[in-house]
Amino acid sequence: MADPLQLLAPLIEPPLPPVRVPTESLPASLYPAIGLAWLLVLVLAAGWLWRRRAPQRALGRIARMSDPALAANQLAGLLRQQAIQPPRDWLEALDRVRFAPPSAEHRDTMARLCAQAHSFLNAK
């Protein structure tokens, strides 16, 4: 009987020789330019992420305000700036805090409105 390895030997190709990478692929003067380009990309990405989270940071400042009427005015301005259309009952609750005489329940109402506004901003 014939040796199976001898029969299969012509079918098996020898491995490819290793690929030689040139040691001097780029001129040394380009390395600082490439580094600056990467730095610019990182700075632009960080700035874009910072601007993207600006409405959430503004909402956090509004939620921490001590005056509910002023906070309600700021929240209405933020929603107008972000072009968000909240539900009608939410707007009525916001208007009650904005224009009604001050009361103790306004602080709890503003906390609820800010939590809901956070979900409006995330849905956008």
Order of alpha helices (4+ residues) and beta strands (2+ residues): alpha-alpha-alpha-alpha-alpha-alpha
